[in-house]
Amino acid sequence: MIHLELLSVMGNDFIYQVQTRKIVWLIGLIIASILIIQSFELPYRDRFLSLFTSEKAYSNSSVHLNSKFPSILNSGEKNISKTIFPPENVSDISPSLSTFARENKVSPGPTKSPVIYRLSVGNITEAHSPLPPFVSSSQSFVPRRNSNLNIGNEKRASTKIGPPEENPESPLPAVVSLSEMNDMLARSWKLPDTMISPQWHSDADQELVDARFEIEHSPIVRKHPSLYAPIYRNLSSFVRGYEIMEKKLKIYIYKDGKKPVFHQPRLKGIYSSEGWFMKQLKSSSRFLTNDTNVAHLFYLPFSSQLLVDYVYVRDSHTFRDINEFLENYIRTIKTRYPFWNRTDGGDHFLVACHDWAPIETRQLMSNSTRALCNSDVKEGFRFGRDVSLPETYIHSPQSPMRDIGGPPPSKRKILAFFAGQMHGHVRPILLRHWENKDPDMKIFGWMRKGYTWHMKNSKYCICAKGYEVNSPRVVEAILYGCVPVIVSDNFVPPFFDVLKWESFAVFVPERDIPNLKGIIVSISDERYLVMQKRVEMVRRHFMWHSKPVKYDIFHTILYSVWNNRVLRTK
């Protein structure tokens, strides 16, 4: 009896254990199924994965680089900072051009503006180009000091500090190639982000619509009595657009603002392009109007150089005073007049040659057209909106284009020439590889005498960037009949929207400085003669005259601003 009761109890325990295991197994199966299903549901996948890590997971779009720029360089002409910084970025450009870097396919982070370029590093594919592809390279930022600076055998006064601390936007590739810039330009005028949508219409709006139609449907011009077709992107569009500009364009100049920052052009020195444009626009009655209803453009008549000279607080290491000054000016414009608000500044433009101009105007005038000497893709130059302004070094306002030209190609015995102070990181590399290394390569530091003579007697003139991408050597080379060799990554050359730069200039990536001579000598003599002829043909677009002359630098700046305004019209 006892034995039977014991067996009964053991049987019940066994049944209970089996049933318990079934329940545990069933619960485990249900939990495992739920977890497996959740792991494949994209909206919850990160939440599921976060159960198994104690660290916070961030997507690429949440990563921010909070790097700080140095306030100012230490004193001393020979001391050059070697600090490396993350590259700056282009903002306010349409996402329809987005591509990922071919080498590092990482999604870029968020920006202050809703749309950006994410560019791939492209090769130069233009005909006759002897150059290898542009590739990524590290970038360094070196601010200028308050000192006397030199270009060739000339001295100039300048002030340079690092830009104010900002939240960096998503990174561009280290180098944007010329062919990629061509693509960016071609697409920019078709993007909704570039277009201007006025809050209400003026009499000028329909004229802009008509002008765009005429330019886009202009008759093909293969030959022109005074213009040489191979140096232009589209000769037909340029000729027709220029004709319409001469007949139709009207500009209103704001009278607000006090001298010296406003209405007082400086006509001498390295930043004088902005002053000469202001002076000649004010005297060009054919383009001016006091009737704002017929104005196609509104000019903001301030000098970026004088803004720095009179508003910036020396050694303050901040742009706060400059930003507040410009903010007060724009607030005055908005309060007194309705014109800015009509297009959010889209039909307004400025001409600024100081190195700081891109940073000074990036936020307050983000929708306006900016003609900038410091036309750097990494510092926010926007294709389809901004204009690349030539940096012209004027020695004598009474004779702005003295002593131009040079011997014919057969008399130029120097292969390549450069002279200048060791500003930035590129020039020391250039001298380290080529100074006193090859008799064909006349590469020097600062040259006290003979700078102009060397340019006039050289076949190729090396235009190596200093602290910023732009250099007056580009224009100097053209004026003296020397083929420019531009060694400045991410530099948008002057009048990029008008001229076909690869037809008369050579572009060498900074990383290829060790192979500089090899690149130059790979260009055949026949090709050099073609390029040198085109340099002489393009010269007219880079010349200031005491009074404006058709197709000169004043009219070409005006055309580029006008062309952007027309093509931004819906």
Helices and strands as residue ranges (DSSP letters): H 2-39, H 42-50, G 60-62, G 95-97, E 147-151, E 154-158, H 178-188, G 192-194, H 203-216, G 229-231, H 235-248, E 251-253, H 272-282, G 285-287, G 292-294, E 297-299, H 304-310, H 320-336, H 339-343, E 348-352, H 357-361, E 369-372, G 377-379, E 387-388, G 409-411, E 414-418, H 426-434, E 441-443, H 451-456, E 458-464, H 473-479, E 483-487, G 501-503, E 506-507, G 510-515, H 516-521, H 525-538, G 539-542, H 553-567
